[in-house]
Structures are given as C-alpha cells and as structure tokens.
Amino acid sequence: MARLSLLLILISIPPILGCRKQAAPPLFIFGDSLFDAGNNNYINTSTLDQANFWPYGVSYFRHPTGRFSDGRLISDFIAEHAELPLIPPYLEPRNYHEYLHNYHGVNFASAGAGALSETFQGLVIDLKTQLKYYKREIAELSKEIGKADAARISSTAVYMFSVGSNDYMSPFLLNSTILSSYPHSTYVDMVLGNLSTVVKAIHKKGGRKFAFLNLGELGCLPGLRILNPETDGECLEEASELSKLHNKKLEIFLGKMDQQLHGFKYFLYDFKSSLAEKTTRPLKYGFEEGRMACCGTGRYNAVFSCGGKRPVKEFQVCENPSKYVFWDSYHLTERVYKQMADEMWNASTEGNNSLKELFLCF
C-alpha cells in the first residue's frame, strides 16, 4: 500500500473541545485554477485561461461558471462544510450593500496565476495583484462598516491558498528558458518568497488562520505527460522534481512563518499524496480511469482543447465525468474535488491545526 505523507494523517477527529458553535468566519480564497470560481470571466485574457463555455460546469451547475471542472471545486466544498454559501469571485458584479448584511468572504483566485508576477504575465491576476484586491476589499469594508468590524473580519477569517503550479508548468508550456537561468532551488525560493510576502501582508492586516495545499506531481498531469519526448506517456520528470522540491521547501517555509508571525495558525493539505493515490489506484476511490482526461483530444485526451474554444478545436467529452480523475489536461473532476475537500475537513495534522478547527475556533 502506498505510503501517505506523514504530514497529513487522515483520521476522524472527535468534536473539538473549547470551541463554540457559531456562524462560520469569512473565507478569503487566493490562487489559481484549482480555486478560480470565475474571476477570469471578467479580465482580458485568452481562452486558455478561461472556462466560461460548455462543457465546463456540465455535471452540477448545468452551465459554465468559469470553474475549470465539470462542477464544483475544493473551495466550494470547503465552504459547504463550513456552512457558508459559495464564495463569490472578487470581480463578479455584486450588490455590495446587500452582500454586507451577510458577509462571507471573497474569492480572488485566477486561473493561470502564479506567485511570480511574470507567470503568464498580462493574462492572469497574479498573487500580488490578488493581495492588492484583498487590501482594497478590507478598505471598502472599513469604509462601509467601520474599522473595528472590518478588523474583526480580517482576524477571524480563514485564508486559503493554492499557488505555485503555474510558476513551474509555464516554462514547459511556453518553451521558456527561465529554468536554465536559475538553479531549481533558487527558482522555488523565488516562488515561496512571493508567497511569504503575501502571507506576511495579510498577517499585518490581522489575518491569523491559513490553509495551504501542496502541489501534485506536475509532470504526471496529462497535459505535461504528452510533452515528454523520451517515454511513452510517462511523467515529465523535471516538472515533477520542481513540484517535489516546492513541497519540501513549503513545509520549511510554514515552519518559519509559525515561528515569526504572532498568532499564525495553519493547515497544510497533502494534495500530492491524495492525487497520487487516486491516479494510481482509481478503483479504490470509485473511479474507472486515473490517467486519461474526460475532456480533450489526442493521447490521453491530454491536448488542452476541451470546449473547442482554444487553439485546438477538436475535442471529445466522456459520458460520465464521475468515473474519471482528470476532467481536462490539467484539472480534476468535481467528484475528486469533493473527496479531497472531505479529506481536508475530516483530517487532523500532527502537532498543527485541523482545517475544521480554523473555522470553528475563533
């Protein structure tokens, strides 16, 4: 049986002692297409970074929302577990005064975004711009409800991050030479350095409770496996090595944040091990296909053509996405995301906080 990382031990935990049952705190969401609920619908970008067309959303919403899946995302299911509604994209038009009466947070995530501003620059909302939007949101809250109540929202909210994948995938997808300009270790430090800047800025605004996902083995995504020139659909090793190095350094980074930032609490989900389990042992988790994407074309349906709105127009879509782990070249099906969200919510980490505690303990 494959060993799961000791970082995350998936066990049921008893009711949390010393935590009052009350309305859940707001949820602020940052990152990339793993969490983007539609922000890229409202920016001037390419269809490579948008999912506002059929068949995206086909399984749950019955129409495209901008989510890169057939339905809901991890962040949607986490909101559901916390008894929150779907968290709206920051750029989606809102009746702000009405929303303030029952404020639940905002989603800043942008498909294609990286921690580095140079990643798909000009086509996405990079992490530092997402931070700027967050600061703008808090300033607007301060103006509308007063600084004290806005500070209370900042300090009780949970901040959830999924970022880094695009920083490491973009050099392969764009045939860039940036990885030859830096040692891999230095490049990963640059990515985590920008993440550190954002986390510290949120902490300065009062944020204390953070949730992070590590990275899946990027070279094993269908869209990168077909780029491997040396083997028949095996993982692209250099991309996988970058994600492994990122995950190793992410643990060290979070340990430093824990020491440096007063009141800092975090939960780290082992996305890598969870995805590896489901792709290598799909039947155990109720899937029939762990390598081929449901929607796309070419070998493994790995060409990023789902929907026919991208440069390659040909695509096919499977009849039942719930039987597949991968929805398209780089993203997962709603069923996988639900399983992962359930794992996150019901998991405990040795010596650290559970995600449930971040929401239920103020």
C-alpha positions in Angstrom: 0.0 0.0 0.0 1.4 3.4 -1.0 2.6 5.4 1.9 0.8 8.7 2.5 2.9 11.6 3.7 3.3 11.8 7.5 2.4 15.5 7.1 -1.3 14.7 6.9 -2.8 11.8 8.7 -6.3 11.2 7.5 -8.2 10.3 10.6 -11.6 11.1 12.0 -11.4 13.6 14.9 -13.8 13.9 17.8 -15.8 17.1 18.4 -13.5 20.0 19.0 -13.3 20.9 22.7 -13.3 24.5 23.8 -14.8 25.9 20.5 -18.2 27.4 20.4 -20.6 26.6 17.7 -21.4 29.9 16.0 -21.7 31.3 12.5 -18.6 30.4 10.4 -16.0 33.1 9.8 -15.5 34.5 6.4 -13.4 32.7 3.8 -10.8 34.5 1.6 -9.5 32.4 -1.3 -6.3 33.0 -3.2 -4.6 31.2 -6.0 -5.1 29.6 -9.4 -7.5 27.5 -11.4 -7.8 25.0 -8.6 -9.9 27.7 -6.8 -10.9 30.2 -9.5 -14.7 30.4 -9.4 -15.0 32.9 -12.3 -12.7 35.9 -11.9 -11.1 35.2 -15.3 -14.5 35.7 -16.9 -14.0 39.4 -16.3 -10.5 40.0 -17.5 -9.0 40.4 -20.9 -7.3 37.1 -21.4 -7.2 34.1 -23.7 -9.5 31.1 -23.7 -6.5 29.1 -22.4 -7.2 30.8 -19.1 -11.0 30.8 -19.2 -13.6 28.1 -18.7 -16.8 30.0 -19.3 -18.0 27.7 -22.1 -19.6 24.3 -22.4 -18.9 21.6 -21.2 -17.3 23.2 -18.2 -19.9 23.1 -15.3 -21.9 20.3 -17.0 -22.3 18.0 -14.0 -23.5 20.4 -11.3 -24.3 23.9 -12.4 -25.5 22.7 -15.8 -23.9 25.7 -17.3 -20.3 27.1 -17.4 -19.4 29.4 -14.4 -15.7 29.9 -15.1 -14.6 26.9 -12.9 -12.1 24.6 -14.5 -14.1 21.4 -13.8 -17.3 19.7 -14.7 -18.8 21.1 -11.4 -17.7 22.5 -8.0 -14.2 23.0 -6.7 -12.4 22.1 -3.5 -13.0 25.6 -2.2 -16.8 25.3 -2.9 -17.0 22.1 -0.9 -15.0 23.6 2.0 -17.4 26.5 2.1 -20.2 24.0 2.2 -18.6 22.1 5.1 -18.3 25.4 7.0 -22.0 26.1 6.3 -21.1 29.0 4.1 -22.6 29.7 0.6 -20.5 29.7 -2.5 -17.9 32.4 -2.1 -18.2 35.0 -4.9 -15.4 35.9 -7.3 -14.0 39.3 -6.5 -14.6 40.6 -10.0 -18.1 39.4 -10.3 -20.6 42.3 -10.0 -22.1 42.4 -6.5 -24.7 44.4 -4.8 -22.1 45.4 -2.1 -24.5 46.9 0.4 -26.7 43.8 0.2 -23.7 41.5 0.5 -22.5 43.3 3.6 -25.6 42.2 5.5 -24.4 38.6 5.4 -20.7 38.8 4.6 -18.9 35.5 3.9 -15.7 36.5 2.2 -14.4 36.8 -1.4 -12.6 34.6 -3.9 -9.6 36.3 -5.5 -8.2 33.2 -7.4 -7.3 33.4 -11.1 -6.7 30.5 -13.4 -3.2 30.6 -14.7 -1.9 32.7 -11.8 1.4 32.1 -10.1 3.2 33.5 -7.2 5.6 35.2 -9.7 4.2 38.2 -11.5 6.0 37.0 -14.7 3.9 33.8 -14.9 1.5 34.3 -17.8 2.0 38.0 -17.3 -0.8 40.2 -18.6 -3.2 37.3 -18.9 -4.0 36.5 -15.3 -4.4 38.0 -11.9 -1.1 37.2 -10.2 -0.8 36.6 -6.5 0.5 40.1 -5.6 -2.4 41.6 -7.5 -4.8 39.3 -5.6 -3.2 40.8 -2.4 -3.9 44.3 -3.8 -7.6 43.3 -4.3 -7.8 41.9 -0.8 -6.4 45.2 0.7 -9.0 47.1 -1.4 -11.7 44.8 -0.1 -10.7 45.4 3.5 -10.5 49.2 2.9 -14.0 49.1 1.4 -15.3 47.1 4.4 -13.7 49.7 6.8 -15.5 52.5 4.9 -18.9 50.7 5.0 -19.0 49.0 8.4 -16.2 50.7 10.3 -12.6 49.8 11.0 -13.4 47.8 14.1 -15.8 45.4 12.3 -13.5 45.2 9.3 -10.6 44.3 11.6 -12.8 41.6 13.2 -13.5 40.1 9.8 -9.8 40.1 8.9 -8.8 38.5 12.2 -11.4 35.7 12.3 -11.4 34.9 8.6 -9.7 31.8 7.1 -7.3 32.4 4.2 -7.0 29.5 1.7 -4.2 29.3 -0.8 -3.4 27.1 -3.9 -0.5 28.6 -5.8 2.8 27.5 -7.5 1.7 25.1 -10.1 1.7 27.6 -12.9 5.1 29.0 -11.9 6.6 25.6 -12.6 4.4 24.5 -15.5 4.6 27.7 -17.6 8.3 27.2 -18.7 7.4 23.9 -20.2 4.1 25.1 -21.8 5.8 28.3 -23.2 9.1 26.6 -24.1 10.8 29.2 -21.9 14.4 29.2 -20.9 13.9 30.6 -17.5 14.6 27.4 -15.7 18.1 27.4 -17.3 18.7 30.8 -15.8 18.4 29.7 -12.2 19.1 26.6 -10.2 15.8 24.8 -9.4 16.3 25.6 -5.7 16.7 29.3 -6.3 13.6 29.3 -8.6 11.5 27.6 -5.9 12.8 30.1 -3.3 11.6 32.9 -5.6 8.1 31.4 -5.7 7.9 30.9 -2.0 9.4 34.3 -1.4 6.5 35.9 -3.1 4.1 33.7 -1.2 5.8 34.8 2.0 5.4 38.5 1.1 1.6 38.0 0.6 1.1 35.9 3.8 3.0 38.5 5.9 0.9 41.3 4.4 -2.3 39.5 5.3 -1.0 38.9 8.8 -0.2 42.6 9.1 -3.9 43.2 8.3 -4.9 40.9 11.1 -5.1 37.5 9.3 -4.2 34.6 11.5 -5.7 31.4 10.1 -4.3 30.0 6.9 -4.9 26.8 4.8 -2.5 25.7 2.1 -2.3 22.9 -0.4 0.9 21.5 -1.6 1.4 20.6 -5.3 0.5 17.5 -7.1 3.2 15.7 -9.1 3.0 18.2 -12.0 4.9 16.0 -14.5 2.2 13.4 -14.3 -0.7 15.7 -15.4 -2.0 14.5 -18.8 -1.0 17.9 -20.4 2.6 17.5 -19.3 3.0 13.8 -19.9 2.4 14.3 -23.6 5.3 16.7 -23.6 7.7 14.0 -22.5 9.8 13.3 -25.6 11.7 10.3 -24.2 9.0 7.9 -23.0 5.5 6.8 -24.0 3.3 9.0 -21.8 5.4 8.7 -18.7 5.7 11.6 -16.3 7.8 14.6 -17.3 10.4 14.2 -14.6 11.8 17.8 -14.5 8.4 19.2 -13.8 7.7 16.6 -11.1 11.1 17.4 -9.5 10.2 21.0 -9.2 6.9 20.3 -7.5 8.6 17.9 -5.1 11.2 20.5 -4.2 8.4 23.1 -3.8 6.6 20.8 -1.3 9.7 20.1 0.7 10.5 23.8 1.0 6.9 24.7 1.6 7.0 22.7 4.9 10.1 24.6 5.9 8.5 27.9 4.9 5.4 27.3 7.0 7.5 26.3 10.0 9.3 29.7 9.7 6.0 31.5 9.5 4.8 29.7 12.6 7.9 31.0 14.5 8.0 34.5 13.0 4.3 35.6 12.9 2.4 36.1 16.2 -0.8 34.0 16.4 -0.1 32.3 13.0 -2.1 29.1 12.6 -2.0 26.9 9.5 -3.3 23.7 8.0 -1.4 22.0 5.2 -3.2 19.5 3.0 -1.2 16.8 1.2 -2.7 17.3 -2.2 0.2 15.4 -3.8 -0.4 12.1 -1.9 -4.1 12.3 -2.3 -3.9 12.8 -6.1 -1.3 10.1 -6.5 -3.4 7.6 -4.6 -6.4 8.3 -6.9 -4.5 8.2 -10.1 -2.6 5.0 -9.3 -5.4 3.2 -7.6 -8.6 4.7 -9.1 -10.8 1.7 -8.4 -10.2 2.0 -4.7 -11.8 5.5 -4.8 -14.6 4.7 -7.1 -13.1 5.8 -10.4 -12.5 3.8 -13.6 -9.9 6.0 -15.3 -6.9 7.5 -13.5 -4.7 8.7 -16.4 -6.9 9.8 -19.3 -8.8 13.1 -19.1 -12.5 13.1 -19.6 -12.4 16.1 -22.0 -9.9 16.9 -24.6 -8.3 15.3 -27.6 -5.2 13.3 -28.6 -3.4 10.7 -26.5 -5.0 10.5 -23.0 -7.3 13.4 -24.1 -4.3 15.4 -23.0 -4.4 18.2 -25.6 -6.0 21.2 -23.8 -8.9 21.6 -26.2 -11.9 21.0 -24.0 -14.8 23.0 -25.3 -13.4 23.8 -28.7 -12.7 27.4 -27.9 -8.9 27.1 -27.7 -6.3 27.0 -30.4 -7.0 23.3 -31.0 -10.7 23.0 -31.8 -11.2 19.2 -31.8 -12.3 17.6 -28.5 -14.4 14.9 -27.1 -16.0 14.6 -23.7 -16.7 11.4 -21.8 -20.3 10.4 -20.9 -19.8 10.2 -17.2 -17.1 12.5 -15.7 -17.6 11.0 -12.2 -15.7 7.9 -13.5 -12.6 10.0 -14.3 -10.0 11.5 -12.0 -9.0 14.1 -14.6 -11.5 16.4 -16.2 -9.2 18.0 -18.7 -5.5 18.2 -19.4 -4.6 19.9 -16.0 -7.7 19.8 -13.8 -9.8 17.3 -11.9 -13.4 16.3 -11.8 -15.9 17.5 -9.3 -16.0 14.1 -7.7 -12.3 14.2 -7.0 -12.5 17.7 -5.6 -15.3 16.6 -3.3 -13.3 13.7 -2.0 -10.3 15.9 -1.4 -12.5 18.5 0.4 -13.9 15.8 2.6 -10.4 14.6 3.4 -9.3 18.2 4.3 -12.3 18.8 6.5 -12.1 15.5 8.4 -8.4 15.3 8.7 -6.1 16.2 11.5 -2.4 17.1 11.3 0.1 16.0 14.0 1.1 19.0 16.1 -0.8 21.5 14.0 -4.4 22.7 13.5 -7.1 20.9 11.6 -9.0 22.8 8.9 -12.1 22.3 10.9 -10.5 24.0 13.9 -9.6 27.0 11.9 -13.3 27.5 11.1 -14.8 26.5 14.4 -12.3 28.0 16.9 -12.1 31.8 17.0 
